[in-house]
Amino acid sequence: MNISEPISRWIASEKVICSAVHFGSGANSEAKVTDEWSDLDLHVITRDVEKVKSTKWASVMPELGFRFRTIRPATGGVEKLTVVFEDGQMDLILVPQTQMRLACWGMRFGLQKWHQRLRIALNEIHTCLRSGYSFLKGEDKWGSFYQRVATEMAGVRLDDAAITTLADVAALDALWVWQKISRGEYCAAQHMLHCSLAETNFRLLRELRLRRGQSLPSFGLARRAETLLTPSELSWVKIDACANADELRRATLAAVRGLEALMGELEITWSLPDLP
């Protein structure tokens, strides 16, 4: 079953929802990656976040076969509501109407140029909208605002100073990983490899691709890496190690080499510290 039709009907009838924007690969008619695992990503402006969160999904959309729902923090201090049905799922970024009005007002007067929190929030929205978006509700009131965010904001970016800081921290974490391997704490080493070194390299690679004007998925650091990246680029970010000393050491060295390669491609003067 196509879950978008009943969800669209619910959005149209739910009075506390002021606006709903479909974003991500599913909102782009030219997207190359849509399959049975593709979810419905929605940016929702609402007068009552709690009412939306407490929706009785099994009653509202009985034909979809409700399974469960969960709520997680999202960027910008808002929440993401995920609802899983038998034939798919939807992710709703729930933004209070008062908060979005303040953002709209701030952008109207150019406050994002010096107000860091507003600029970050608008850039996060831009990153979601990058690959395309379409309105399910509220375009008459909010269309011009989303258009401005999509065309005028830069999206999530890293300047040279932020990149250098990330590289320094990753180098220190590489030393930490090496120490944990030497102590036989393989799970801790494995965890840090993914949470710090791979995370840093993915962030640097995203910035590199943006500076080169290359394509990116709408959001998510590692999305479609296997299809978008060259073999050498993939080697910079891929972690492939079981929980044993030899494989973890090889993976750590590969991650450090990837970090050095990325810093070189970004043309930032940086060298690996002389670590013990």
C-alpha positions as a Markdown table, in Angstrom:
| # | Residue | x | y | z |
|---|---|---|---|---|
| 1 | Met | 0.0 | 0.0 | 0.0 |
| 2 | Asn | 1.1 | 3.6 | -0.7 |
| 3 | Ile | 1.3 | 5.1 | 2.8 |
| 4 | Ser | 1.5 | 8.7 | 1.5 |
| 5 | Glu | -2.2 | 8.9 | 0.5 |
| 6 | Pro | -3.7 | 8.2 | 4.0 |
| 7 | Ile | -1.0 | 10.3 | 5.6 |
| 8 | Ser | -1.8 | 13.2 | 3.3 |
| 9 | Arg | -5.5 | 12.9 | 4.2 |
| 10 | Trp | -4.7 | 12.9 | 7.9 |
| 11 | Ile | -2.5 | 16.0 | 7.5 |
| 12 | Ala | -5.2 | 17.8 | 5.6 |
| 13 | Ser | -7.8 | 17.1 | 8.2 |
| 14 | Glu | -5.6 | 17.7 | 11.3 |
| 15 | Lys | -6.4 | 21.2 | 12.4 |
| 16 | Val | -3.3 | 21.6 | 14.6 |
| 17 | Ile | -1.0 | 21.0 | 11.7 |
| 18 | Cys | -0.3 | 24.4 | 10.0 |
| 19 | Ser | 2.1 | 23.2 | 7.4 |
| 20 | Ala | 3.7 | 19.9 | 6.2 |
| 21 | Val | 6.6 | 19.7 | 3.8 |
| 22 | His | 7.7 | 16.5 | 2.2 |
| 23 | Phe | 11.5 | 16.4 | 1.8 |
| 24 | Gly | 14.2 | 13.9 | 1.1 |
| 25 | Ser | 14.6 | 11.5 | -1.8 |
| 26 | Gly | 10.9 | 10.6 | -1.9 |
| 27 | Ala | 10.1 | 14.3 | -2.6 |
| 28 | Asn | 12.3 | 14.5 | -5.6 |
| 29 | Ser | 10.8 | 13.0 | -8.8 |
| 30 | Glu | 14.3 | 12.6 | -10.2 |
| 31 | Ala | 15.7 | 10.7 | -7.2 |
| 32 | Lys | 17.4 | 7.5 | -8.2 |
| 33 | Val | 17.1 | 5.8 | -4.8 |
| 34 | Thr | 13.5 | 4.9 | -3.9 |
| 35 | Asp | 12.5 | 1.4 | -2.8 |
| 36 | Glu | 10.3 | -0.4 | -0.3 |
| 37 | Trp | 12.6 | 0.9 | 2.5 |
| 38 | Ser | 12.2 | 4.6 | 1.6 |
| 39 | Asp | 10.3 | 6.4 | 4.3 |
| 40 | Leu | 8.2 | 9.5 | 4.3 |
| 41 | Asp | 10.1 | 12.5 | 5.7 |
| 42 | Leu | 8.0 | 15.5 | 6.7 |
| 43 | His | 8.8 | 18.9 | 8.2 |
| 44 | Val | 5.7 | 19.8 | 10.2 |
| 45 | Ile | 4.7 | 23.1 | 11.7 |
| 46 | Thr | 2.1 | 22.7 | 14.4 |
| 47 | Arg | 0.2 | 24.7 | 16.9 |
| 48 | Asp | 0.2 | 21.7 | 19.3 |
| 49 | Val | 3.2 | 19.4 | 19.3 |
| 50 | Glu | 1.8 | 17.2 | 22.1 |
| 51 | Lys | -1.5 | 16.6 | 20.3 |
| 52 | Val | 0.4 | 15.3 | 17.2 |
| 53 | Lys | 2.6 | 13.1 | 19.4 |
| 54 | Ser | -0.4 | 11.6 | 21.2 |
| 55 | Thr | -2.2 | 10.7 | 17.9 |
| 56 | Lys | -3.9 | 7.3 | 18.1 |
| 57 | Trp | -2.3 | 6.0 | 14.8 |
| 58 | Ala | -4.2 | 2.7 | 14.8 |
| 59 | Ser | -7.5 | 4.5 | 14.8 |
| 60 | Val | -6.5 | 7.4 | 12.5 |
| 61 | Met | -5.0 | 5.2 | 9.8 |
| 62 | Pro | -6.3 | 1.7 | 10.4 |
| 63 | Glu | -5.5 | 0.6 | 6.9 |
| 64 | Leu | -1.8 | 1.1 | 7.3 |
| 65 | Gly | -1.3 | -1.5 | 10.1 |
| 66 | Phe | 0.3 | 0.6 | 12.9 |
| 67 | Arg | 3.3 | -1.1 | 14.6 |
| 68 | Phe | 4.9 | 1.4 | 16.9 |
| 69 | Arg | 6.1 | 5.0 | 17.3 |
| 70 | Thr | 9.1 | 6.7 | 18.9 |
| 71 | Ile | 10.2 | 10.2 | 19.7 |
| 72 | Arg | 13.8 | 11.4 | 19.5 |
| 73 | Pro | 15.5 | 14.8 | 19.8 |
| 74 | Ala | 16.2 | 16.5 | 16.5 |
| 75 | Thr | 18.5 | 19.4 | 15.6 |
| 76 | Gly | 17.3 | 22.9 | 16.4 |
| 77 | Gly | 15.9 | 21.8 | 19.8 |
| 78 | Val | 12.8 | 20.2 | 18.3 |
| 79 | Glu | 11.6 | 16.6 | 18.2 |
| 80 | Lys | 11.4 | 13.9 | 15.5 |
| 81 | Leu | 8.4 | 11.6 | 15.7 |
| 82 | Thr | 8.8 | 8.3 | 13.8 |
| 83 | Val | 5.7 | 6.1 | 13.1 |
| 84 | Val | 6.2 | 2.6 | 11.8 |
| 85 | Phe | 3.4 | 0.9 | 9.8 |
| 86 | Glu | 3.2 | -2.5 | 8.2 |
| 87 | Asp | 4.1 | -1.1 | 4.8 |
| 88 | Gly | 6.4 | 1.7 | 5.6 |
| 89 | Gln | 7.2 | 4.5 | 8.1 |
| 90 | Met | 7.1 | 8.3 | 8.3 |
| 91 | Asp | 9.4 | 10.7 | 10.1 |
| 92 | Leu | 7.9 | 14.0 | 11.3 |
| 93 | Ile | 10.1 | 16.8 | 12.4 |
| 94 | Leu | 7.8 | 18.7 | 14.7 |
| 95 | Val | 8.3 | 22.4 | 14.9 |
| 96 | Pro | 6.1 | 24.6 | 17.1 |
| 97 | Gln | 4.4 | 27.3 | 15.1 |
| 98 | Thr | 5.7 | 30.0 | 17.5 |
| 99 | Gln | 9.3 | 28.9 | 17.0 |
| 100 | Met | 8.9 | 28.9 | 13.2 |
| 101 | Arg | 7.3 | 32.3 | 13.3 |
| 102 | Leu | 10.3 | 33.6 | 15.1 |
| 103 | Ala | 12.6 | 32.1 | 12.5 |
| 104 | Cys | 10.6 | 33.6 | 9.7 |
| 105 | Trp | 10.6 | 37.0 | 11.4 |
| 106 | Gly | 14.3 | 36.8 | 12.0 |
| 107 | Met | 15.1 | 35.9 | 8.4 |
| 108 | Arg | 12.9 | 38.7 | 7.2 |
| 109 | Phe | 15.1 | 41.2 | 9.0 |
| 110 | Gly | 18.4 | 39.5 | 8.2 |
| 111 | Leu | 19.1 | 38.4 | 11.8 |
| 112 | Gln | 20.6 | 35.1 | 10.6 |
| 113 | Lys | 23.7 | 37.0 | 9.5 |
| 114 | Trp | 24.8 | 37.6 | 13.1 |
| 115 | His | 22.5 | 35.4 | 15.2 |
| 116 | Gln | 24.4 | 32.0 | 15.3 |
| 117 | Arg | 21.5 | 29.9 | 16.7 |
| 118 | Leu | 19.1 | 31.2 | 14.0 |
| 119 | Arg | 21.7 | 30.7 | 11.3 |
| 120 | Ile | 22.3 | 27.1 | 12.4 |
| 121 | Ala | 18.6 | 26.3 | 12.5 |
| 122 | Leu | 18.0 | 27.7 | 9.0 |
| 123 | Asn | 21.0 | 25.9 | 7.6 |
| 124 | Glu | 19.7 | 22.6 | 9.1 |
| 125 | Ile | 16.4 | 23.2 | 7.3 |
| 126 | His | 18.2 | 24.0 | 4.1 |
| 127 | Thr | 20.2 | 20.7 | 4.3 |
| 128 | Cys | 16.9 | 18.8 | 4.5 |
| 129 | Leu | 15.5 | 20.6 | 1.6 |
| 130 | Arg | 18.6 | 20.4 | -0.7 |
| 131 | Ser | 17.5 | 17.4 | -2.8 |
| 132 | Gly | 13.9 | 18.7 | -3.2 |
| 133 | Tyr | 10.7 | 19.3 | -1.3 |
| 134 | Ser | 7.0 | 19.7 | -1.9 |
| 135 | Phe | 4.2 | 21.0 | 0.2 |
| 136 | Leu | 1.4 | 18.8 | 1.5 |
| 137 | Lys | -0.2 | 21.7 | 3.4 |
| 138 | Gly | 0.4 | 25.3 | 4.2 |
| 139 | Glu | 2.2 | 26.5 | 1.0 |
| 140 | Asp | 0.1 | 29.6 | 0.8 |
| 141 | Lys | 1.4 | 30.9 | 4.2 |
| 142 | Trp | 4.9 | 29.2 | 4.4 |
| 143 | Gly | 5.9 | 28.7 | 0.8 |
| 144 | Ser | 7.9 | 31.9 | 0.5 |
| 145 | Phe | 9.8 | 31.2 | 3.7 |
| 146 | Tyr | 10.9 | 27.7 | 2.7 |
| 147 | Gln | 11.9 | 29.1 | -0.7 |
| 148 | Arg | 14.1 | 31.7 | 0.9 |
| 149 | Val | 15.7 | 29.1 | 3.1 |
| 150 | Ala | 16.3 | 26.7 | 0.2 |
| 151 | Thr | 17.9 | 29.4 | -2.0 |
| 152 | Glu | 19.6 | 31.8 | 0.3 |
| 153 | Met | 21.1 | 29.6 | 3.1 |
| 154 | Ala | 24.3 | 27.6 | 2.6 |
| 155 | Gly | 23.3 | 24.5 | 4.6 |
| 156 | Val | 25.4 | 22.8 | 7.2 |
| 157 | Arg | 29.0 | 23.8 | 6.4 |
| 158 | Leu | 32.5 | 23.7 | 8.0 |
| 159 | Asp | 35.0 | 26.5 | 7.8 |
| 160 | Asp | 38.8 | 25.9 | 7.9 |
| 161 | Ala | 39.0 | 26.5 | 11.6 |
| 162 | Ala | 36.3 | 24.0 | 12.5 |
| 163 | Ile | 37.8 | 21.5 | 10.2 |
| 164 | Thr | 41.2 | 21.8 | 11.9 |
| 165 | Thr | 39.6 | 21.4 | 15.3 |
| 166 | Leu | 37.8 | 18.3 | 14.2 |
| 167 | Ala | 41.1 | 16.8 | 12.8 |
| 168 | Asp | 43.0 | 17.6 | 16.1 |
| 169 | Val | 40.3 | 15.9 | 18.2 |
| 170 | Ala | 40.2 | 12.9 | 15.8 |
| 171 | Ala | 44.0 | 12.5 | 16.1 |
| 172 | Leu | 43.8 | 12.5 | 19.9 |
| 173 | Asp | 41.0 | 9.9 | 19.7 |
| 174 | Ala | 43.1 | 7.7 | 17.4 |
| 175 | Leu | 45.7 | 7.6 | 20.2 |
| 176 | Trp | 43.0 | 6.7 | 22.7 |
| 177 | Val | 41.8 | 3.9 | 20.4 |
| 178 | Trp | 45.4 | 2.6 | 20.1 |
| 179 | Gln | 45.7 | 2.5 | 23.9 |
| 180 | Lys | 42.4 | 0.6 | 24.3 |
| 181 | Ile | 43.6 | -2.0 | 21.7 |
| 182 | Ser | 46.8 | -2.4 | 23.7 |
| 183 | Arg | 44.8 | -3.0 | 26.8 |
| 184 | Gly | 42.5 | -5.6 | 25.1 |
| 185 | Glu | 39.5 | -3.3 | 25.3 |
| 186 | Tyr | 38.4 | -4.1 | 21.8 |
| 187 | Cys | 34.7 | -3.1 | 22.2 |
| 188 | Ala | 35.7 | 0.4 | 23.5 |
| 189 | Ala | 38.2 | 0.8 | 20.6 |
| 190 | Gln | 35.6 | -0.3 | 18.1 |
| 191 | His | 33.1 | 2.1 | 19.5 |
| 192 | Met | 35.4 | 5.1 | 19.3 |
| 193 | Leu | 36.5 | 4.2 | 15.8 |
| 194 | His | 32.9 | 4.6 | 14.6 |
| 195 | Cys | 31.8 | 7.5 | 16.8 |
| 196 | Ser | 34.9 | 9.7 | 16.4 |
| 197 | Leu | 37.2 | 8.8 | 13.5 |
| 198 | Ala | 34.6 | 7.6 | 11.0 |
| 199 | Glu | 32.2 | 10.4 | 12.0 |
| 200 | Thr | 34.9 | 13.0 | 11.5 |
| 201 | Asn | 36.0 | 11.7 | 8.1 |
| 202 | Phe | 32.4 | 11.6 | 6.9 |
| 203 | Arg | 31.9 | 15.2 | 8.0 |
| 204 | Leu | 35.1 | 16.3 | 6.2 |
| 205 | Leu | 34.1 | 14.4 | 3.1 |
| 206 | Arg | 30.7 | 16.0 | 3.0 |
| 207 | Glu | 32.3 | 19.4 | 3.2 |
| 208 | Leu | 34.8 | 18.4 | 0.5 |
| 209 | Arg | 32.0 | 17.4 | -1.8 |
| 210 | Leu | 30.2 | 20.6 | -1.1 |
| 211 | Arg | 33.2 | 22.6 | -2.0 |
| 212 | Arg | 33.6 | 20.7 | -5.2 |
| 213 | Gly | 30.0 | 21.1 | -6.1 |
| 214 | Gln | 29.4 | 17.4 | -6.1 |
| 215 | Ser | 26.1 | 15.7 | -5.3 |
| 216 | Leu | 25.0 | 14.7 | -1.8 |
| 217 | Pro | 22.1 | 12.9 | -0.3 |
| 218 | Ser | 19.6 | 15.3 | 1.3 |
| 219 | Phe | 20.8 | 14.6 | 4.8 |
| 220 | Gly | 22.7 | 12.0 | 6.7 |
| 221 | Leu | 26.5 | 11.7 | 6.6 |
| 222 | Ala | 26.9 | 8.2 | 5.2 |
| 223 | Arg | 23.9 | 7.9 | 3.1 |
| 224 | Arg | 24.5 | 6.3 | -0.4 |
| 225 | Ala | 28.3 | 6.3 | 0.3 |
| 226 | Glu | 28.7 | 3.1 | -1.7 |
| 227 | Thr | 27.2 | 4.6 | -4.8 |
| 228 | Leu | 28.4 | 8.2 | -4.6 |
| 229 | Leu | 32.0 | 7.7 | -3.6 |
| 230 | Thr | 35.0 | 6.5 | -5.6 |
| 231 | Pro | 36.9 | 3.5 | -4.2 |
| 232 | Ser | 39.6 | 5.7 | -2.8 |
| 233 | Glu | 37.1 | 8.1 | -1.1 |
| 234 | Leu | 35.2 | 5.1 | 0.4 |
| 235 | Ser | 38.5 | 3.9 | 1.9 |
| 236 | Trp | 38.8 | 7.2 | 3.7 |
| 237 | Val | 35.6 | 6.7 | 5.7 |
| 238 | Lys | 34.9 | 3.0 | 5.8 |
| 239 | Ile | 35.5 | 1.1 | 9.1 |
| 240 | Asp | 35.9 | -2.6 | 8.6 |
| 241 | Ala | 37.1 | -4.3 | 11.7 |
| 242 | Cys | 36.1 | -7.1 | 14.0 |
| 243 | Ala | 36.8 | -6.9 | 17.7 |
| 244 | Asn | 40.4 | -8.2 | 17.6 |
| 245 | Ala | 43.7 | -6.4 | 17.9 |
| 246 | Asp | 45.1 | -6.9 | 14.3 |
| 247 | Glu | 41.9 | -5.8 | 12.5 |
| 248 | Leu | 41.3 | -2.8 | 14.9 |
| 249 | Arg | 44.9 | -1.6 | 14.4 |
| 250 | Arg | 44.6 | -1.8 | 10.6 |
| 251 | Ala | 41.3 | 0.0 | 10.8 |
| 252 | Thr | 42.7 | 2.8 | 13.0 |
| 253 | Leu | 45.7 | 3.3 | 10.6 |
| 254 | Ala | 43.3 | 3.4 | 7.7 |
| 255 | Ala | 41.1 | 6.0 | 9.4 |
| 256 | Val | 44.1 | 8.1 | 10.2 |
| 257 | Arg | 45.3 | 7.9 | 6.6 |
| 258 | Gly | 41.8 | 8.9 | 5.5 |
| 259 | Leu | 41.9 | 11.9 | 7.8 |
| 260 | Glu | 45.3 | 13.0 | 6.3 |
| 261 | Ala | 44.0 | 12.5 | 2.8 |
| 262 | Leu | 40.9 | 14.5 | 3.4 |
| 263 | Met | 42.8 | 17.4 | 5.0 |
| 264 | Gly | 45.1 | 17.4 | 1.9 |
| 265 | Glu | 42.1 | 17.4 | -0.5 |
| 266 | Leu | 40.6 | 20.3 | 1.5 |
| 267 | Glu | 43.9 | 22.1 | 1.1 |
| 268 | Ile | 44.2 | 22.8 | 4.8 |
| 269 | Thr | 47.7 | 23.0 | 6.2 |
| 270 | Trp | 47.7 | 20.2 | 8.9 |
| 271 | Ser | 49.8 | 17.4 | 9.9 |
| 272 | Leu | 49.3 | 14.5 | 12.3 |
| 273 | Pro | 50.7 | 15.3 | 15.7 |
| 274 | Asp | 53.7 | 13.4 | 16.9 |
| 275 | Leu | 51.7 | 11.1 | 19.1 |
| 276 | Pro | 53.3 | 8.4 | 21.4 |
